[in-house]
Amino acid sequence: MQIFLILYFLTFFGLAFVLPTYRVWKSTGVNPYKLGSADTAHDYNGKNFRLVMLACALVVIIFAFTPQLYPLLVPIPYFVNSYLVILGAALLGAALIWVLTAQIHMQKSWRIGIDEDVKTELVQTGLFKLSRNPIFLGMRVMLLGFFLIIPNAITLAILVAGELLVQTQVRLEEEFLAKIHGQTYLDYKKQVRRWI
């Protein structure tokens, strides 16, 4: 499971963040990474989400390479179960496929954060017919799968913090989209649920 998690997170971040960032930049000339360091709710949320992702990486490194330190993460024995590990791995796989599919549907509109400089197209096709926020939904599923595979106090904290940050970011982005796209977005919002 250690090797699986290392390969999974390298694949997830490579295919779900690095590759689309490069693809959008190459096709549009626009840097899609829009999380800054200003004193705003958006950038504060972005900083904390980067910390959550860093915590994921550190947990995987400890789990894979320094098992003697793993007890320091305070394992939760109640959740240690081979069936939950299988479920967690299935959720990770489903989340990866879901997120990558949603990013393909977004095409040039894909961003990390809110782009106030370039008005992007409002995507309403593909997975966006099922969910207004399919990428964030996939990330929520990914964090749950991660917790189920290695349940401990840190992965539980990551799951809770990630959920709070995603919920906040979605609301910030939906408010922005309503301002930019007006009635078109409001009509879309009536037709499609926030999650699924």
Backbone bond lengths (Angstrom), bond angles and torsions (degrees), N, CA, C in turn:
res aa  C-N    CA-C-N  psi(-1)  N-CA   C-N-CA  omega(-1)  CA-C   N-CA-C  phi
1 M - - - 1.466 - - 1.542 111.55 -
2 Q 1.338 115.62 -28.88 1.468 119.29 179.48 1.530 111.29 -60.88
3 I 1.345 115.11 -48.12 1.467 119.74 -179.33 1.530 110.29 -65.02
4 F 1.334 116.14 -40.04 1.468 120.13 178.36 1.525 110.72 -57.35
5 L 1.339 117.30 -46.61 1.471 120.27 -177.83 1.525 111.93 -65.85
6 I 1.326 116.79 -39.74 1.472 119.54 178.44 1.525 109.71 -62.30
7 L 1.341 116.18 -49.47 1.464 120.20 -179.54 1.521 111.30 -64.03
8 Y 1.329 116.00 -38.18 1.463 119.53 -179.33 1.525 111.02 -61.99
9 F 1.332 116.61 -50.54 1.461 118.34 -176.27 1.522 112.06 -68.82
10 L 1.319 118.22 -34.54 1.468 119.78 174.14 1.528 110.20 -63.21
11 T 1.333 116.18 -43.09 1.464 120.94 178.69 1.522 110.87 -65.76
12 F 1.336 116.15 -46.63 1.470 120.55 -177.42 1.524 110.83 -59.62
13 F 1.324 116.64 -51.18 1.466 118.25 -176.88 1.521 112.12 -71.73
14 G 1.328 116.30 -33.01 1.461 118.75 177.19 1.518 112.27 -67.10
15 L 1.343 116.31 -49.58 1.465 120.38 -175.96 1.521 113.34 -81.47
16 A 1.340 117.19 -30.52 1.466 119.67 -174.88 1.525 113.88 -94.62
17 F 1.331 117.79 -15.43 1.466 119.35 -179.94 1.524 112.64 -126.06
18 V 1.323 117.36 -55.30 1.467 120.14 -174.79 1.536 111.28 -66.97
19 L 1.329 117.21 -52.10 1.465 120.66 -177.29 1.531 113.09 -61.53
20 P 1.354 119.37 -48.62 1.473 118.17 179.09 1.532 112.71 -65.04
21 T 1.337 116.51 -33.78 1.466 119.43 177.26 1.525 109.76 -60.63
22 Y 1.322 115.37 -46.96 1.466 120.12 179.63 1.533 110.60 -64.96
23 R 1.338 116.52 -43.61 1.469 121.14 -178.00 1.527 111.34 -60.71
24 V 1.332 117.28 -46.75 1.471 120.48 -179.46 1.524 110.32 -66.64
25 W 1.326 116.74 -43.96 1.466 120.11 179.47 1.530 110.75 -61.02
26 K 1.340 116.68 -42.51 1.462 120.60 -177.69 1.529 111.52 -67.87
27 S 1.334 117.22 -37.23 1.467 119.61 -175.85 1.525 113.45 -85.90
28 T 1.335 117.78 -22.41 1.468 119.83 -175.99 1.520 114.04 -119.95
29 G 1.331 116.95 -19.34 1.458 120.25 -173.63 1.523 112.44 79.25
30 V 1.344 116.71 4.11 1.464 122.20 -178.32 1.527 108.96 -103.02
31 N 1.327 116.43 131.54 1.460 120.43 174.05 1.531 107.77 -76.90
32 P 1.353 118.23 115.07 1.459 119.55 -176.46 1.529 114.23 -77.77
33 Y 1.318 116.65 -6.10 1.469 119.70 179.10 1.523 108.33 -82.14
34 K 1.338 116.31 110.00 1.462 121.01 -171.64 1.528 113.66 -118.14
35 L 1.326 117.51 16.08 1.460 119.76 176.89 1.523 108.30 -88.19
36 G 1.318 116.61 119.72 1.454 120.80 -177.06 1.517 112.36 -107.66
37 S 1.315 114.74 -156.27 1.470 120.16 -178.87 1.525 111.31 -127.99
38 A 1.339 116.10 20.71 1.470 119.65 178.47 1.529 110.10 -73.27
39 D 1.305 115.79 166.90 1.464 121.47 -179.18 1.528 109.59 -88.49
40 T 1.358 114.88 63.90 1.460 121.13 179.40 1.523 108.47 -124.38
41 A 1.330 115.88 162.18 1.467 120.04 177.44 1.531 110.22 -60.89
42 H 1.332 116.36 -39.57 1.460 121.49 -179.33 1.526 111.54 -60.46
43 D 1.327 117.06 -50.70 1.461 120.49 -177.45 1.529 111.63 -71.92
44 Y 1.327 117.19 -33.32 1.472 120.92 175.48 1.524 109.39 -62.34
45 N 1.316 116.27 -45.03 1.457 121.53 178.10 1.530 110.27 -61.14
46 G 1.331 115.68 -42.33 1.461 120.53 179.61 1.517 112.27 -62.32
47 K 1.332 117.02 -42.66 1.471 120.91 178.31 1.525 110.41 -60.17
48 N 1.311 115.81 -45.37 1.463 119.42 -178.07 1.518 111.85 -68.97
49 F 1.328 116.94 -33.52 1.464 118.31 177.56 1.527 110.50 -67.86
50 R 1.329 116.87 -36.43 1.472 119.32 175.66 1.533 110.08 -62.50
51 L 1.333 117.35 -37.42 1.469 120.64 177.17 1.526 111.29 -64.75
52 V 1.326 116.78 -39.06 1.463 120.60 177.82 1.529 110.02 -62.82
53 M 1.333 117.53 -43.67 1.457 120.62 179.60 1.525 111.21 -66.47
54 L 1.337 116.63 -36.82 1.463 120.55 175.95 1.523 110.24 -64.45
55 A 1.326 116.93 -40.57 1.464 121.27 177.92 1.529 110.31 -61.97
56 C 1.336 117.46 -40.37 1.480 120.94 176.10 1.525 109.67 -57.25
57 A 1.327 116.24 -48.14 1.463 120.76 -178.30 1.526 110.73 -61.62
58 L 1.328 117.63 -42.95 1.465 120.77 -179.41 1.519 111.65 -65.04
59 V 1.328 117.08 -40.25 1.463 120.52 178.30 1.528 110.08 -62.70
60 V 1.325 117.03 -43.71 1.465 120.64 179.48 1.525 110.27 -62.63
61 I 1.337 117.27 -41.78 1.464 121.17 179.50 1.525 110.54 -63.16
62 I 1.328 117.11 -45.45 1.470 120.48 178.62 1.524 110.27 -63.06
63 F 1.327 116.54 -46.21 1.464 121.54 -178.86 1.530 111.36 -60.83
64 A 1.338 116.99 -39.24 1.459 121.18 -174.23 1.528 113.49 -85.54
65 F 1.331 116.88 -39.56 1.460 119.24 -169.13 1.522 115.54 -111.16
66 T 1.313 117.33 -21.22 1.475 119.18 -179.46 1.527 109.78 -132.84
67 P 1.341 117.04 66.21 1.464 120.05 -177.10 1.526 113.41 -58.46
68 Q 1.324 116.97 -24.22 1.463 119.27 178.34 1.530 112.03 -66.36
69 L 1.340 117.05 -21.94 1.470 121.08 177.89 1.530 112.45 -90.65
70 Y 1.332 116.63 -12.67 1.467 120.05 -175.71 1.535 113.30 -55.57
71 P 1.352 119.95 -38.67 1.476 119.17 178.23 1.530 113.39 -57.44
72 L 1.335 117.63 -23.18 1.469 120.57 178.47 1.534 111.45 -67.06
73 L 1.340 116.86 -19.79 1.464 120.87 178.78 1.531 111.71 -81.82
74 V 1.328 116.79 -0.05 1.466 125.12 177.52 1.532 111.55 58.14
75 P 1.329 115.93 73.87 1.473 119.76 177.44 1.529 111.49 -56.76
76 I 1.334 114.99 150.14 1.469 121.34 179.03 1.527 106.98 -109.13
77 P 1.343 117.48 95.70 1.473 121.03 -173.24 1.526 113.87 -57.38
78 Y 1.304 117.74 -30.45 1.464 121.58 -177.87 1.529 111.61 -57.67
79 F 1.328 116.77 -31.80 1.463 121.42 -177.68 1.528 113.40 -97.14
80 V 1.332 117.29 -0.17 1.463 119.53 179.87 1.523 107.70 -80.00
81 N 1.339 115.30 106.17 1.452 121.32 -172.62 1.527 107.72 -157.50
82 S 1.320 117.41 132.56 1.468 120.27 -176.59 1.528 111.65 -62.78
83 Y 1.334 117.16 -32.11 1.467 120.02 178.26 1.528 111.09 -67.12
84 L 1.331 116.10 -38.53 1.467 119.51 178.16 1.525 111.27 -69.43
85 V 1.333 116.41 -33.01 1.470 119.83 175.83 1.527 109.91 -63.87
86 I 1.325 116.41 -44.00 1.472 120.53 178.27 1.531 110.14 -63.29
87 L 1.337 116.27 -44.30 1.462 120.34 177.48 1.530 110.42 -60.82
88 G 1.329 116.17 -44.06 1.464 120.29 179.09 1.516 112.26 -60.43
89 A 1.333 116.82 -43.45 1.471 120.60 178.95 1.528 110.82 -64.31
90 A 1.340 116.19 -39.79 1.471 119.91 177.64 1.528 110.61 -63.81
91 L 1.338 117.05 -40.55 1.469 120.77 178.44 1.527 110.82 -64.46
92 L 1.335 116.79 -39.84 1.470 119.69 177.90 1.529 110.57 -61.95
93 G 1.330 116.06 -45.26 1.461 119.48 179.20 1.520 112.16 -62.75
94 A 1.333 116.04 -45.79 1.472 120.47 179.60 1.524 110.73 -62.69
95 A 1.342 116.73 -40.64 1.468 120.84 -179.44 1.524 110.71 -63.07
96 L 1.315 117.18 -42.47 1.460 120.55 -179.81 1.525 111.11 -62.09
97 I 1.326 116.53 -48.57 1.470 120.55 179.86 1.527 110.65 -62.27
98 W 1.322 116.96 -43.07 1.469 123.03 -179.27 1.531 110.75 -61.77
99 V 1.337 116.61 -48.36 1.467 120.83 -177.87 1.529 110.80 -64.74
100 L 1.319 117.01 -44.62 1.468 119.97 -179.62 1.520 111.32 -63.85
101 T 1.337 116.54 -39.27 1.467 120.24 177.67 1.525 110.68 -63.87
102 A 1.332 116.83 -43.95 1.470 120.57 179.11 1.524 111.12 -62.58
103 Q 1.328 116.80 -38.37 1.463 119.52 179.36 1.528 111.36 -66.89
104 I 1.328 116.31 -37.23 1.466 119.60 176.13 1.529 109.58 -62.44
105 H 1.336 116.81 -40.50 1.464 120.48 179.06 1.528 111.81 -67.16
106 M 1.334 117.20 -30.50 1.473 119.99 179.29 1.527 112.55 -73.50
107 Q 1.320 116.80 -31.53 1.455 123.50 -178.26 1.530 111.75 50.67
108 K 1.331 117.48 -121.04 1.471 120.75 -174.63 1.528 113.36 -75.01
109 S 1.325 117.54 -9.64 1.468 120.32 -179.96 1.527 112.17 -84.02
110 W 1.337 117.34 -6.85 1.470 120.15 -176.75 1.527 111.18 -65.51
111 R 1.318 116.20 132.75 1.460 122.85 176.51 1.524 109.79 -141.92
112 I 1.329 115.25 156.02 1.464 120.88 167.75 1.518 105.06 -104.42
113 G 1.315 116.20 98.80 1.460 120.81 -175.52 1.516 111.26 101.26
114 I 1.314 115.17 -170.85 1.463 122.40 -175.69 1.527 109.81 -97.41
115 D 1.330 115.47 124.11 1.464 121.57 179.47 1.527 108.90 -96.59
116 E 1.317 115.87 104.36 1.465 120.38 -179.93 1.520 112.23 -89.59
117 D 1.336 116.54 -5.37 1.466 120.70 -176.67 1.519 113.53 -93.90
118 V 1.330 116.83 -33.54 1.465 121.43 -175.96 1.520 108.64 -124.47
119 K 1.334 116.51 124.89 1.463 120.00 177.27 1.517 108.47 -78.11
120 T 1.322 115.29 116.25 1.460 120.16 179.95 1.523 109.99 -92.89
121 E 1.324 114.71 159.50 1.462 121.06 177.66 1.535 108.99 -68.91
122 L 1.325 116.66 143.17 1.457 121.29 175.20 1.528 107.88 -82.29
123 V 1.322 116.82 111.92 1.462 121.85 -177.87 1.524 109.31 -83.21
124 Q 1.340 115.99 126.22 1.463 121.22 -179.33 1.522 111.84 -130.93
125 T 1.329 116.32 14.29 1.463 121.12 -177.35 1.522 110.42 -111.71
126 G 1.333 115.90 174.13 1.459 120.70 177.93 1.522 111.23 62.22
127 L 1.317 116.42 -134.92 1.468 120.50 179.89 1.524 112.14 -64.06
128 F 1.327 116.06 -20.01 1.467 119.62 179.93 1.529 112.39 -73.75
129 K 1.336 116.54 -5.10 1.468 120.15 169.77 1.522 110.63 -80.34
130 L 1.348 115.82 -21.57 1.463 121.55 -177.59 1.521 112.68 -98.75
131 S 1.314 115.74 -30.67 1.468 121.51 -174.54 1.525 109.27 -147.33
132 R 1.334 116.32 137.03 1.467 118.34 176.23 1.533 110.86 -73.60
133 N 1.316 116.46 -19.80 1.470 120.98 -175.12 1.530 111.52 -135.19
134 P 1.329 117.94 59.66 1.466 118.70 -174.36 1.529 114.14 -64.70
135 I 1.326 118.11 -32.58 1.464 119.26 -179.82 1.524 110.15 -67.84
136 F 1.316 116.75 -44.58 1.467 118.96 177.51 1.525 111.28 -65.95
137 L 1.311 117.14 -34.99 1.460 120.52 176.05 1.527 109.86 -61.04
138 G 1.320 116.32 -44.44 1.461 120.86 177.38 1.516 112.38 -61.48
139 M 1.318 116.42 -38.07 1.467 119.49 179.11 1.531 111.14 -68.16
140 R 1.315 116.89 -35.88 1.472 120.40 176.24 1.528 109.94 -62.90
141 V 1.322 116.25 -44.33 1.469 120.98 179.28 1.533 110.13 -64.29
142 M 1.336 117.09 -40.25 1.457 121.50 178.84 1.530 111.40 -60.39
143 L 1.323 117.74 -44.38 1.460 120.59 -179.41 1.527 111.44 -67.22
144 L 1.323 117.59 -34.99 1.462 120.64 175.87 1.529 110.11 -66.03
145 G 1.318 117.39 -45.26 1.462 120.70 177.81 1.510 112.10 -59.98
146 F 1.317 116.81 -40.62 1.470 122.62 178.26 1.529 110.09 -59.98
147 F 1.324 116.92 -45.87 1.463 120.76 178.93 1.529 111.30 -62.55
148 L 1.331 117.39 -41.81 1.464 120.15 -177.54 1.529 112.11 -66.22
149 I 1.326 117.08 -30.34 1.468 120.45 179.85 1.521 110.79 -75.62
150 I 1.322 117.02 -45.45 1.473 119.66 177.89 1.538 109.21 -129.62
151 P 1.321 115.31 80.89 1.469 119.55 -177.57 1.531 112.09 -75.60
152 N 1.307 114.43 115.61 1.466 120.16 175.59 1.518 108.10 -152.28
153 A 1.312 116.47 176.56 1.467 120.50 -175.98 1.517 111.78 -61.90
154 I 1.333 117.04 -34.77 1.471 120.01 -177.59 1.523 110.78 -73.45
155 T 1.346 117.71 -44.39 1.463 118.62 179.29 1.528 111.01 -68.45
156 L 1.330 117.19 -29.03 1.470 119.62 173.87 1.531 109.77 -67.16
157 A 1.331 116.76 -43.54 1.468 120.63 177.85 1.533 110.25 -63.17
158 I 1.337 116.71 -39.28 1.470 121.18 177.36 1.527 109.77 -62.17
159 L 1.339 116.69 -44.05 1.463 121.20 179.94 1.523 111.17 -60.94
160 V 1.332 116.82 -46.07 1.472 120.87 -178.69 1.531 110.66 -68.44
161 A 1.336 116.59 -46.92 1.474 119.87 179.99 1.521 110.71 -63.21
162 G 1.332 117.22 -42.71 1.461 120.84 178.79 1.515 111.53 -60.65
163 E 1.330 116.18 -41.50 1.464 120.47 178.71 1.531 110.92 -62.03
164 L 1.318 117.27 -46.04 1.467 120.81 179.90 1.531 111.29 -62.96
165 L 1.324 116.13 -42.60 1.467 120.35 -179.01 1.528 111.56 -67.36
166 V 1.327 117.20 -41.71 1.461 120.88 178.45 1.525 110.53 -63.89
167 Q 1.337 116.19 -44.62 1.465 119.62 179.89 1.536 110.77 -60.69
168 T 1.325 116.86 -40.37 1.467 121.01 178.81 1.525 111.04 -67.65
169 Q 1.341 116.32 -46.32 1.465 120.26 -177.64 1.519 111.43 -62.49
170 V 1.317 116.57 -41.27 1.465 120.69 179.74 1.525 110.46 -60.17
171 R 1.308 116.80 -42.65 1.467 120.00 -179.77 1.529 111.33 -67.11
172 L 1.329 117.29 -38.48 1.463 120.34 176.30 1.535 110.63 -63.45
173 E 1.325 115.93 -44.11 1.460 119.53 -178.18 1.525 111.77 -69.41
174 E 1.324 117.18 -38.22 1.466 119.47 179.55 1.531 110.85 -67.40
175 E 1.307 116.76 -36.58 1.467 120.06 176.16 1.532 109.97 -63.77
176 F 1.322 116.02 -41.96 1.462 121.16 178.48 1.527 111.18 -64.23
177 L 1.331 117.03 -45.02 1.463 120.63 -179.58 1.523 111.82 -63.54
178 A 1.322 116.83 -36.58 1.468 120.16 177.59 1.525 110.24 -64.69
179 K 1.322 116.01 -37.71 1.470 120.35 179.51 1.529 111.01 -69.09
180 I 1.332 116.71 -41.46 1.468 121.46 -176.22 1.535 112.61 -77.55
181 H 1.335 116.51 -43.88 1.467 120.30 -173.32 1.526 113.44 -101.46
182 G 1.321 117.11 -6.36 1.460 121.33 173.54 1.516 114.38 56.33
183 Q 1.334 115.55 -131.16 1.467 121.30 -173.66 1.526 112.61 -62.39
184 T 1.326 116.74 -31.38 1.464 119.93 178.87 1.526 110.03 -58.53
185 Y 1.337 115.69 -44.76 1.466 119.24 179.78 1.525 110.82 -70.70
186 L 1.315 117.49 -39.29 1.468 120.39 179.96 1.522 110.71 -62.43
187 D 1.340 117.36 -38.91 1.465 121.01 176.43 1.528 110.49 -65.31
188 Y 1.329 116.01 -43.11 1.466 121.27 178.07 1.535 110.19 -60.81
189 K 1.320 115.36 -41.70 1.470 121.58 -179.37 1.537 111.03 -61.11
190 K 1.320 116.53 -34.22 1.466 120.17 179.05 1.522 111.52 -72.08
191 Q 1.321 116.98 -29.20 1.467 121.99 -175.07 1.519 113.61 -87.74
192 V 1.336 117.37 -30.66 1.456 121.15 -172.73 1.524 109.95 -124.80
193 R 1.333 116.11 133.80 1.465 120.66 -179.80 1.525 111.73 -69.98
194 R 1.313 114.50 159.59 1.472 119.53 179.41 1.532 110.96 -60.40
195 W 1.342 116.57 -43.16 1.467 119.32 -176.42 1.520 111.45 -108.70
196 I 1.321 118.61 -64.17 1.469 119.38 178.97 1.531 109.79 -166.23
